């Protein structure tokens, strides 16, 4: 008990020093990522609702040379889920539903095999329902179709549950799309109307809403993919498809208002907030991931949708929050956000540096072409395109890699290293992927 009390005192003392972080140091970190091509978007770092850094980097639209700003609107992807969780708890407080009741009560079209699934299971990704965005034809077909939540649900209704509800955690966008349907039926209005009327309007989040394709939205960023040979426009996705799992847009400035509402407990009763943030399995709560980082408890979530990636992380006890939204994939916005949080908490963070590069002839690069198996379900494919070595992991986009030395390469927009291994005869037998302090070996097929 004495040690625990001392630890609390030390954390309290450390939190006093957090206020002394220089905004210029935060700007230096973000600018370094932007200049190295690892981040294109906008960031906010705030304490007690006051921005220490609020700035855009790169372009919101490269074709028109429009810069990103803190008021640029980005697709949120899965950060949408925390607003869906909020909507569900609002409806529970109004007596319209209970998170512990079976989903069949509000969605009787559910298959018989789903009868044991509760709303709580959907919120915590513990339902066992197959993730419809993992269907083989999702990228080639489904995401371009105007699927309603019910139609998306029916796409996986014939599949067996992947586990008994409540026993395991496995991310399922299907579950949150079904939650959107539940919000509509219990709330008596469309999902986009419900979150606007009950969350965004009361909080003055005038730059946040549902990203309908047909709507003209001022200051909306365009999404892009970096294919290694230059940017291309991101694939089209009908925003009916992600629905309550990922269809909202916002700005980093509006998230200052959202964070303030969460700190001040403006929308729910205390007991509902307790439920909202309480992790169930795998540190996952109702649209939130709860983690301890170097002795500091954080709440956050990331998002990814065609051309966009987002990160929102909060340290509630220290009243610090960081938002990083990007409109170019791939990028390292998530890593940048974590480092900005560390700096805001009085910790250190290394500046990213430009790595050395050597040019190798195509004859030398061809020997690396092949498939490298990390596991039966995860393969890194190496190809040679237009004189450049490209890597593509299972279900991920291609990344160009540059040579640091003869057998050591690195991606252009991700902080990682690929070391190719060879036998005594010089034949390439495998590789080791080094990222985030971890070394992952892969054998060549």
C-alpha positions in Angstrom: 0.0 0.0 0.0 2.8 2.4 0.8 4.5 1.7 -2.5 1.2 2.3 -4.3 0.7 5.6 -2.5 4.3 6.7 -3.4 3.7 5.8 -7.0 0.6 8.0 -7.1 2.5 10.9 -5.6 5.3 10.5 -8.2 2.8 10.4 -11.0 1.1 13.5 -9.6 4.4 15.4 -9.4 5.3 14.3 -12.9 2.0 15.6 -14.2 2.8 19.1 -12.9 5.9 19.1 -15.2 3.8 18.1 -18.2 2.6 21.7 -18.6 6.1 22.8 -19.5 6.3 21.1 -22.9 7.2 23.7 -25.5 4.7 23.9 -28.4 7.7 24.4 -30.7 9.0 20.9 -29.8 5.6 19.4 -30.7 5.7 21.3 -34.0 9.3 20.1 -34.6 8.2 16.4 -34.3 5.2 16.7 -36.6 7.1 18.8 -39.2 9.9 16.1 -39.3 7.3 13.4 -40.2 5.8 15.6 -42.9 9.1 16.5 -44.4 10.1 12.8 -44.6 6.9 12.0 -46.4 5.6 9.9 -43.5 2.6 12.1 -42.7 0.2 14.3 -44.7 -2.7 15.6 -42.7 -3.5 17.6 -39.6 -2.8 17.3 -35.9 -4.0 18.7 -32.6 -2.3 18.4 -29.2 -4.4 19.9 -26.4 -4.4 20.1 -22.6 -7.4 21.1 -20.6 -9.1 22.0 -23.9 -6.4 24.4 -25.0 -4.4 23.6 -28.1 -0.7 23.3 -27.7 -0.4 22.5 -31.4 -3.0 22.7 -34.1 -1.7 22.6 -37.6 -2.0 21.0 -41.1 0.7 19.4 -43.1 0.8 18.7 -46.8 -2.2 18.9 -49.1 -5.9 18.3 -48.7 -6.2 18.2 -52.5 -3.0 17.6 -54.5 -4.7 18.3 -57.8 -5.7 21.8 -56.8 -2.8 22.4 -54.4 -5.1 23.0 -51.4 -3.2 22.8 -48.1 -4.4 20.8 -45.1 -5.5 22.9 -42.0 -6.9 22.1 -38.6 -10.3 22.7 -40.1 -9.9 20.2 -43.0 -12.5 17.5 -42.9 -11.2 13.9 -42.9 -13.0 10.6 -43.0 -12.7 9.1 -39.5 -13.0 5.4 -40.3 -13.3 3.3 -37.2 -13.1 6.3 -34.8 -16.8 6.4 -35.8 -17.3 3.5 -33.4 -17.0 5.6 -30.2 -19.8 7.8 -31.4 -21.9 4.7 -32.1 -21.1 3.5 -28.6 -22.2 6.8 -27.2 -25.5 6.7 -29.2 -26.3 3.2 -27.8 -25.7 4.3 -24.2 -27.9 7.4 -24.7 -30.7 5.1 -25.9 -30.2 2.9 -22.9 -30.5 5.8 -20.5 -33.8 6.7 -22.2 -35.1 3.2 -21.7 -35.1 2.3 -25.4 -32.8 -0.7 -25.0 -30.4 -2.5 -22.7 -26.9 -3.4 -23.7 -27.4 -6.8 -22.0 -30.5 -7.7 -24.1 -30.2 -10.0 -27.2 -29.9 -8.2 -30.5 -32.8 -10.3 -31.9 -35.2 -8.0 -29.9 -34.5 -5.1 -32.2 -33.2 -7.0 -35.2 -35.5 -10.0 -35.5 -34.1 -10.7 -39.0 -30.9 -12.0 -37.3 -30.2 -15.7 -38.0 -31.1 -18.2 -35.3 -27.5 -18.8 -34.5 -27.1 -15.2 -33.3 -29.8 -15.6 -30.6 -27.2 -15.5 -27.7 -25.5 -12.3 -29.0 -26.2 -9.2 -26.9 -25.7 -5.5 -27.8 -22.7 -5.6 -25.3 -21.1 -8.3 -27.4 -21.4 -6.1 -30.6 -19.9 -3.1 -28.8 -16.9 -5.0 -27.5 -16.2 -7.1 -30.7 -17.0 -10.3 -28.8 -20.0 -11.5 -30.8 -18.2 -14.0 -33.0 -20.0 -12.5 -36.1 -17.9 -12.7 -39.3 -16.4 -9.4 -40.4 -18.0 -8.5 -43.7 -15.1 -6.3 -44.8 -13.0 -9.5 -44.8 -15.2 -11.1 -47.5 -13.1 -12.0 -50.6 -15.1 -9.7 -52.8 -15.3 -6.8 -50.5 -12.6 -4.7 -52.1 -13.4 -5.7 -55.7 -17.2 -5.4 -55.4 -19.0 -4.9 -52.1 -17.6 -1.6 -51.0 -18.8 0.0 -54.2 -22.4 -1.1 -53.7 -24.9 1.0 -51.7 -25.4 -1.7 -49.0 -27.9 -0.9 -46.2 -26.9 -2.2 -42.7 -29.5 -5.0 -43.1 -28.0 -6.0 -46.5 -24.5 -6.0 -45.1 -25.6 -8.2 -42.2 -27.2 -10.7 -44.5 -23.9 -11.0 -46.4 -22.5 -13.0 -43.5 -25.7 -14.4 -42.0 -25.0 -17.8 -43.4 -21.6 -18.1 -41.8 -21.0 -19.9 -38.6 -20.1 -17.8 -35.5 -16.3 -17.8 -35.1 -16.6 -18.5 -31.4 -19.2 -18.5 -28.6 -20.4 -14.9 -27.9 -18.5 -13.3 -25.0 -15.6 -15.8 -24.9 -13.1 -14.1 -27.3 -12.4 -10.8 -29.0 -12.2 -10.4 -32.7 -12.8 -7.2 -34.6 -16.0 -7.1 -36.6 -17.2 -4.2 -38.6 -20.4 -6.2 -39.1 -21.2 -5.9 -35.4 -21.0 -2.1 -35.6 -23.1 -1.9 -38.7 -25.7 -3.9 -36.9 -25.4 -1.4 -34.0 -26.2 1.3 -36.5 -29.4 -0.5 -37.4 -30.2 -0.8 -33.7 -29.7 2.9 -33.2 -32.1 3.6 -36.0 -34.8 1.3 -34.8 -34.5 2.3 -31.1 -34.0 6.0 -31.8 -36.7 6.3 -34.4 -34.5 8.1 -37.0 -31.6 7.4 -39.3 -28.2 6.9 -37.8 -26.7 10.1 -39.3 -29.7 12.1 -38.0 -29.4 10.6 -34.5 -25.7 11.4 -34.0 -26.2 14.9 -35.4 -29.2 15.8 -33.2 -27.9 14.1 -30.0 -24.2 14.5 -30.1 -22.8 16.9 -32.7 -25.3 19.7 -32.4 -25.4 19.9 -28.6 -21.6 20.0 -28.5 -21.2 22.5 -31.3 -19.3 20.1 -33.5 -20.4 21.9 -36.6 -17.6 20.3 -38.7 -18.5 16.7 -38.0 -21.1 14.5 -39.7 -21.9 11.6 -41.9 -19.8 11.6 -45.1 -22.4 10.9 -47.8 -20.8 10.6 -51.2 -23.5 12.8 -52.8 -23.3 15.7 -50.4 -21.1 18.7 -51.2 -19.0 19.2 -48.0 -16.9 22.3 -47.8 -13.2 21.7 -46.8 -13.4 17.9 -47.3 -10.1 16.4 -48.0 -9.5 14.0 -50.9 -8.0 10.6 -50.1 -4.9 9.2 -51.8 -2.7 6.2 -52.0 1.1 6.3 -52.4 1.9 3.4 -54.8 5.6 4.1 -54.7 5.7 5.7 -58.1 3.5 8.6 -57.1 0.1 9.3 -55.6 -3.1 8.0 -57.0 -6.7 8.7 -56.0 -8.0 6.3 -53.4 -10.5 3.7 -54.4 -14.2 4.6 -54.4 -16.3 3.4 -51.4 -20.0 4.0 -51.1 -20.4 5.5 -47.6 -23.5 3.5 -47.0 -21.3 0.5 -46.5 -19.2 1.5 -43.4 -22.2 3.2 -41.8 -22.0 3.2 -38.0 -18.7 1.3 -38.2 -16.8 4.0 -40.1 -18.7 6.6 -42.1 -18.3 9.8 -40.2 -16.0 12.8 -40.9 -14.6 15.5 -38.7 -11.7 17.9 -38.1 -8.9 17.9 -35.6 -10.3 21.1 -34.1 -13.8 19.6 -33.6 -12.1 16.8 -31.6 -11.1 19.4 -29.0 -14.8 19.9 -28.4 -15.4 16.1 -28.3 -12.6 15.6 -25.8 -13.9 18.4 -23.6 -17.4 16.8 -23.6 -15.8 13.5 -22.5 -13.8 15.2 -19.7 -16.7 17.2 -18.5 -19.2 14.2 -18.7 -21.7 16.3 -20.7 -23.8 13.6 -22.5 -24.2 10.7 -20.1 -24.7 9.9 -16.5 -21.6 8.8 -14.5 -22.6 5.2 -14.4 -23.0 5.2 -18.2 -19.5 6.7 -18.7 -18.2 3.9 -16.4 -19.7 1.4 -18.8 -18.6 3.4 -21.9 -14.9 3.3 -21.0 -14.6 0.0 -19.2 -12.7 -2.6 -21.2 -14.1 -6.1 -21.6 -11.7 -8.4 -23.5 -8.4 -7.4 -25.2 -8.6 -3.9 -23.6 -11.6 -3.0 -25.7 -14.5 -1.0 -24.3 -17.4 0.5 -26.3 -15.5 1.9 -29.2 -12.4 2.6 -27.1 -9.1 0.8 -26.5 -7.8 1.2 -22.9 -4.1 0.9 -22.5 -1.3 1.7 -20.1 1.6 3.5 -21.6 4.6 4.0 -19.4 2.5 4.3 -16.3 -0.2 6.5 -17.9 -3.6 5.2 -18.7 -4.8 6.1 -22.1 -8.1 5.8 -24.1 -8.0 5.9 -27.8 -8.9 4.4 -31.2 -7.6 4.4 -34.7 -9.4 4.4 -38.0 -8.6 3.5 -41.6 -10.7 3.8 -44.7 -9.8 4.2 -48.4 -7.2 7.0 -48.6 -7.6 8.0 -44.9 -6.1 7.0 -41.5 -6.9 8.5 -38.2 -5.7 8.3 -34.6 -7.2 9.8 -31.4 -5.6 9.1 -28.0 -6.4 10.6 -24.6 -4.7 10.6 -21.3 -7.7 11.5 -19.1 -6.0 11.9 -15.8 -3.5 14.4 -17.3 -6.2 16.1 -19.4 -4.1 15.6 -22.5 -5.3 14.5 -26.0 -3.7 14.1 -29.4 -5.4 13.8 -32.8 -3.7 12.9 -36.1 -5.8 12.6 -39.3 -4.2 11.8 -42.6 -5.5 11.7 -46.2 -2.5 9.7 -47.7 -1.9 6.0 -47.2 0.3 4.5 -46.1 1.6 6.9 -43.4 2.9 6.9 -39.8 0.2 9.1 -38.2 -0.4 6.6 -35.4 3.3 6.6 -34.5 3.4 10.4 -34.6 0.4 10.7 -32.4 2.0 8.4 -29.8 5.2 10.4 -29.8 3.3 13.7 -29.5 1.5 12.3 -26.5 4.8 11.3 -24.9 6.2 14.8 -25.5 3.0 16.4 -24.1 3.4 14.2 -21.0 7.0 15.5 -20.4 8.6 12.4 -21.9 11.2 12.2 -24.7 10.7 11.2 -28.4 13.3 10.8 -31.0 13.0 12.8 -34.2 12.7 10.7 -37.3 15.7 10.9 -39.5 16.3 10.4 -43.2 18.0 7.1 -43.9 20.9 6.5 -46.3 20.1 5.1 -49.7 22.2 3.3 -52.3 21.2 2.5 -55.9 21.3 -1.2 -56.9 21.0 -2.4 -60.5 18.0 -4.5 -61.5 20.2 -7.5 -61.9 21.0 -7.3 -58.1 17.4 -6.6 -57.1 15.9 -9.6 -59.0 17.3 -12.1 -56.5 15.0 -10.8 -53.8 11.8 -11.4 -55.8 9.6 -14.1 -54.2 7.1 -14.8 -51.4 8.2 -14.8 -47.8 6.0 -16.6 -45.3 5.6 -15.2 -41.8 2.8 -17.6 -41.2 0.4 -19.6 -43.4 -2.0 -16.7 -43.3 0.5 -13.9 -43.6 2.9 -13.6 -46.6 5.2 -10.8 -47.7 5.4 -10.7 -51.5 8.4 -9.0 -53.0 8.2 -7.8 -56.7 10.3 -5.7 -59.0 8.4 -2.9 -60.8 9.9 -0.1 -62.9 13.3 -0.8 -61.5 12.1 -0.5 -57.8 11.7 -3.2 -55.3 8.1 -3.4 -53.9 6.7 -5.3 -50.9 3.1 -6.3 -50.2 1.9 -8.0 -47.1 -1.3 -10.0 -47.1 -4.4 -7.8 -47.4 -2.2 -4.6 -47.4 -1.2 -2.2 -50.1 2.2 -2.4 -51.9 5.1 -0.4 -50.4 8.2 0.6 -52.2 11.4 -0.2 -50.4 14.8 1.4 -50.8 18.3 -0.1 -50.3 20.3 0.9 -47.4 23.0 -1.7 -48.2 23.1 -4.7 -50.4 20.8 -6.9 -48.3 19.1 -4.2 -46.1 16.0 -2.3 -47.3 13.5 0.0 -45.8 9.9 1.2 -46.7 9.7 4.9 -47.8 6.8 5.8 -45.5 7.0 3.3 -42.6 9.7 3.1 -39.9 10.8 -0.5 -40.5 13.8 -2.5 -41.8 13.9 -5.6 -44.0 17.0 -7.7 -43.8 17.3 -10.4 -46.4 19.1 -13.6 -45.3 21.1 -15.9 -47.6 22.9 -19.2 -47.4 26.6 -20.0 -48.0 26.1 -20.0 -51.8 24.5 -16.5 -51.7 20.9 -17.7 -52.4 18.2 -15.7 -50.6 16.5 -18.0 -48.1 14.4 -15.6 -46.1 14.1 -12.2 -44.4 13.7 -10.6 -41.0 11.2 -7.7 -40.7 12.3 -5.3 -37.9 9.6 -2.9 -36.7 8.6 -1.3 -33.4 11.4 -3.2 -31.6 10.3 -6.6 -32.9 12.0 -8.9 -35.2 9.8 -11.1 -37.3 11.5 -13.8 -39.5 9.9 -15.1 -42.7 11.1 -18.0 -44.8 11.2 -17.8 -48.6 8.7 -20.1 -50.3 
